[in-house]
């Protein structure tokens, strides 16, 4: 157990987030009395000191001496600078104590590339690079990765227009639940009876969403059907969902249609043919690893041989834009095993490879079973080597990073990175991660994000999380769709003056 005391400042969230970089599985809470003897006691304080400000961070391990760092700031230092300087002190005392220097420094947010782009627009690339390395303590390697990603995605962001949007469709069912998973998804073994009714209602929500977008004059730019595992649906159900999309939306401006086909054990010629007939231009095959021992450890009911067979089948069915997902840091895996997986995937030559870092969410079975047996610093170093090797191998093979994001409780506070061959970058991934475009979402657990193109404003509309809620409270949820039209009232009128740039 770790106690974190905050005194004289409002930065508890950021200080706790930094603690979780080093102690992802520990209980972190405020102290409850001096008699308490936690494993680690951390104190953070901000005080007025004459015309200036004094910040300090202290750390004491049970039975050990207290370590302390202090710094004086001018009284003119704003809240953002106070928070950054306290985070730096906190990071340094934790790094010195535990011998681990997280590569993203004091950055704990989801979108470091978005931050880099905003800073570069204000202060230029050279100063932004210096600020990342010296003021935010980001490693040179991660700073370079952020810059490469930002430069590659700028041409994708340039395709966005104020009247464009993307569509997300959620299929929250899986064959089984993976050990690391915390997504809102249900195993088919338990919920198969819900799927027919869910598909019928989902098609209704898709049609209603299409009607709203047409009335507002919005232009569809990309479609993404994700999960869960969409390919647990039958071929007829896949065609019904995809048909509802094509019948309900104008595709003249649509640049891509992705189906996250997902787990190789769900692939059949009939399902892939349904996806092709439904209009998908891009699919994702997600083996996570090509090590069968690792697959068994995470509860995946497929083999490496099935992954290779699924990829070959997808090529024979005519798919020429395929993404493959991998995860670094899975149990039973190692840097050498991960390198073998990467070599195997590159031998297939998919158009995109997405390399994820394992995120150990509290709700996952893996966290509950293994939390006390995973040394955070040791695991972070090992996963760091995996990601470094992936960066080198993918770059040599002609792939470039085009989107990047992080999640809470990731091993080592590292990152997920999408890599693509030139011209095969997924537009949807960039738009949703950079939050620059409205995402209209349908299905259980889906979240609509309304983005005002003329102001820095985002509003979210949440669907009910679980399939049984979605079905049972469908009309209540559908009434929330009216908020989309209300949000765009007054905005859509400005679209009329935009030049037509259809290609």
Secondary structure, DSSP 8 states (H G I E B T S, - for coil): -EEEEEES-S-HHHHHHHHHHH-TTS-EE----TT---SEEEEEEEEEETTEEEEEEEEEETTS-EEEEEEEEETT--HHHHHHHHHHHHHHHHHHHHT---TTTT--SS-HHHHHHHHHHHH-HHHHHHIIIIIS---HHHHHHHHHHHHHHHHHHTT--TTEEEEEEEE-EESS--TT--SS-EEHHHHHHHHHHHHHHHHHHHHHHHHHHHHHT-EEEEEEEEES-GGGS-HHHHHHHHHHHHHHS--TT--EEEEEEE-GGG--HHHHHHHHHTT-SEEEEEEE-S-HHHHHHTT----HHHHHHHHHHHHHTT---EEEEEEET-TT--HHHHHHHHHHHHHHT-SEEEEEE-B--TTSHHHHHHGGG--HHHHHHHHHHHHHHHHHHHHHTT-EEEEEE--TTBGGG--EEEEE-TT---HHHHHHHHT-SEEEEESTT-EEEEEETTTTEEEEEE--SSHHHHHHTHHHHHHTTHHHHHHHTTTHHHHTTS-----
